[in-house]
Amino acid sequence: MSPLELQKTISHGLLSFPVTDFDASGDFRPSTYAKRLEWLAPYGATALFAAGGTGEFFSLEPKEYSEIVRTAVQTCQGKVPILAGAGGPTRLAIQYAQEAERLGAKGILLLPHYLTEANQDGVAVHVEQVCKSVKIGVVVYNRNVCRLQPHHLERLAQACPNLIGYKDGIGEVELMVSIRRRMGDRFSYLGGLPTAEVYAAAYKAMGVPVYSSAVFNFVPKMAMEFYRAVAADDHATQNRLLDTFFLPYLEIRNRSAGYAVSIVKAGARLAGHDAGPVRAPLTELKADEVERLAALMSKLGPQ
């Protein structure tokens, strides 16, 4: 799949980040991870991101990263394209990107580096070096310390033909509109705020109709229903699901930093597809919070 073909693929449909399976000792568990991908793939996601943010990329060792990407690619071959997360210091991000390319991933989601602060001109150089290290398509994730401006992206688009996507995890309307207007159809644009469904209609109005769903990990049928409602401008269905599931879900998720991942693993466990524990520094949901999540899920019916 060429970068241009990948760009076309991720310009429509629902995307998702499968959680990464760990055993009771916290080690990667490939058998249930493969079963998870086999379960999720038929629901119709356009692409899946292996070892992404919800997949706890930030806690993985390089050897584990290779195992995760290899398992995802082999399991989903011919079913759904796999993009792999890459990030951290520039040289390490390059190693991750090149390893993902070697293992057959169709693209890279370039996650932010992990310095506490950086000049955005330097961040742009970081992105350019990673893009030029591989031939597959790259999607840059504007989030946290990566806050590229329209002029940065315009220069990067010229220098890196394989930079084919922009994912927004910042949520600044002025910046998103400025980037969309400046860059036109040069990129695929993805909504990437946590629990993206809450922002989906607003982002669609800004010309960003595609987003990645974390809840697809445990309520895939409902996640697809919500996406179809957004695509069809079915506001009645959107509002019903926002009121009965997503807004109460946010009340649980927002109780602690890091719960954006922990609550997804809790949901997967409740759905009968246990992915094991989260790794430190993340913490598990408390018992009463799990009960509240279970009650929300039960109202949705079988998934």
Secondary structure, DSSP 8 states (H G I E B T S, - for coil): --HHHHHHHTTSSEEE-----B-TTS-B-HHHHHHHHHHHGGG--SEEEET-TTTTGGG--HHHHHHHHHHHHHHHTTTS-EEEEE-SSHHHHHHHHHHHHHHT-SEEEE-----S---HHHHHHHHHHHHHT-SSEEEEEEBTTB---HHHHHHHHHH-TTEEEEEE-S--HHHHHHHHHHHGGGSEEEE-SSSGGGGHHHHHHTT--EEEESGGGT-HHHHHHHHHHHHTT-HHHHHHHIIIIIHHHHHHHTTSTTHHHHHHHHHHHHTT-------TT-----HHHHHHHHHHHHHH---
